[in-house]
Amino acid sequence: MKINIIGGGPAGLYFAILMKKANAAHRIKIHERNGPDDTFGWGVVFSGKTLANLRAADAESHAQITKQFEAWDNVDVVHHDAKISIHGNSFSGIARLQLLKILQRRAEELGVEIEYRSEIQDAESLKNDCDVLLAADGVNSTVRLRYAEQFQPELDVRTNRYIWYGTNQLFHGLTLTFRENDAGVFAAHSYKFNSSTSTFIVECDPNTWEQAGFAQLGDEQTREYLGNVFAVDLNGQPLLSNNSKWINFLLVKNKNWFFENVVLIGDALHTAHFSIGSGTKLAMEDAIALADAFHERTDVDEALTNFTSKRRPVIQDYQAAAFESMVWFENAARYMGLSPLELAYSLMTRSGRVSYEDLKRRAPEFIRLYEAG
Ligand SMILES: Cc1cc2nc3c(=O)[nH]c(=O)nc-3n(C[C@H](O)[C@H](O)[C@H](O)COP(=O)(O)OP(=O)(O)OC[C@H]3O[C@@H](n4cnc5c(N)ncnc54)[C@H](O)[C@@H]3O)c2cc1C
């Protein structure tokens, strides 16, 4: 089979690896607009369950990924200067760049061709020159836009703003920190992803953003402002920028996941709010599901139909949970009157996927403290 891929992020690279591994005769080419060492952002997280899926799909890349990991089992909630730790949540962090390097190397070892600095403006000629065209070109997918009539995307720009920084302050666990000033409420989502660096994402509602005057502040001033808001938490460490910009979260869904021989995966197909940390997981698990569909059937239409019918319910479940989580953060100001323990409980159960019973089993100490009140 001849496969063209647009986008060398986790979704495109992992699909290429799995297809080439299954059949070395496949001719696979990835077009990636960036160079091999360019990336945005800092670290990404995986749950223990995702890691088991990655191991089953490709033990070689799994071994490389887990070698570089920083692991933890706690969510920490910081509110009114108190830190509440909830254990029983196994997660690991890795730098996005490290992850991409591992996947790039593995793909090239297997014989996948990657053309860097190759930005595809119009997918039509690539589409006509292959058996399958994979659109793995991320949240602002040009393929999705080009064939909008066929995919019928539903795009929802949310009102909260967020910005993705790094810092050398180490957060041992997924740490959710809430700080208030005259402008409003700021939430930080942070976790370490190597021995010296953490991801530090700051989110706030549009009123807070306006009141803080971010529209008039440049990169350095914004970091200084947020460094002051989170001064206690950052312990004197500066916020590090990597072309960091304020973004509105874009919720992506598509009515049709494929047409003819063109299929969407990863962020191009769907997004889930970063507060449940599953964008990379979903992108790579999409790749596993799509590669599995091709192992079962070689007919392209049948394989794509099969992929859609098996994967859609899983994605719908994730998006539903992520939606609840996103709405919680959009309304964070409402919860600021809660005590730290009450806030932690509200956060842990926000997506509807973790119940009181789950917490009692997984984090008995937290529930004991919560009930003691
Ligand atoms: C603030 C924030 C925090 C996040 N935190 C986490 C987290 O903790 N855990 C997690 O799992 N995920 C997280 N994510 C999500 C994660 O970054 C994405 O969901 C994931 O990278 C999706 O993979 P992808 O391969 O579909 O897309 P991408 O990683 O976006 O890759 C798409 C690739 O396509 C390329 N491309 C785009 N257009 C073209 C074109 N026309 N021609 C050629 N190439 C093109 C791009 O350069 C890019 O390399 C976070 C996202 C954000 C914004």
The ligand as an ORCA input file, in Angstrom:
! r2SCAN-3c Opt
* xyz 0 1
  C      -1.545     23.557     26.628
  C      -1.596     22.145     26.155
  C      -1.275     21.132     27.037
  C      -1.319     19.817     26.647
  N      -1.023     18.858     27.552
  C      -1.079     17.574     27.178
  C      -0.790     16.531     28.095
  O      -0.453     16.773     29.247
  N      -0.881     15.269     27.684
  C      -1.227     14.970     26.421
  O      -1.287     13.795     26.108
  N      -1.490     15.913     25.519
  C      -1.435     17.211     25.854
  N      -1.727     18.182     24.951
  C      -2.232     17.832     23.640
  C      -1.183     17.422     22.664
  O      -0.210     18.394     22.475
  C      -1.894     17.104     21.309
  O      -3.164     16.610     21.584
  C      -1.141     16.064     20.522
  O       0.108     16.573     20.210
  C      -1.908     15.675     19.247
  O      -1.092     14.959     18.361
  P      -1.281     15.106     16.780
  O      -0.210     14.264     16.187
  O      -2.681     14.841     16.424
  O      -1.061     16.633     16.447
  P       0.211     17.567     16.632
  O       1.082     17.111     17.730
  O      -0.297     18.959     16.680
  O       1.015     17.339     15.264
  C       0.585     17.838     14.025
  C       1.804     18.028     13.158
  O       1.384     18.403     11.847
  C       2.245     19.385     11.353
  N       1.487     20.121     10.326
  C       0.386     20.879     10.495
  N      -0.051     21.361      9.318
  C       0.796     20.898      8.376
  C       0.857     21.047      6.967
  N      -0.030     21.779      6.290
  N       1.853     20.438      6.291
  C       2.780     19.683      6.944
  N       2.757     19.510      8.302
  C       1.777     20.100      9.007
  C       2.614     20.214     12.570
  O       3.830     20.905     12.389
  C       2.717     19.127     13.650
  O       4.032     18.628     13.777
  C      -1.688     19.500     25.319
  C      -1.989     20.515     24.413
  C      -1.942     21.824     24.822
  C      -2.256     22.887     23.820
*
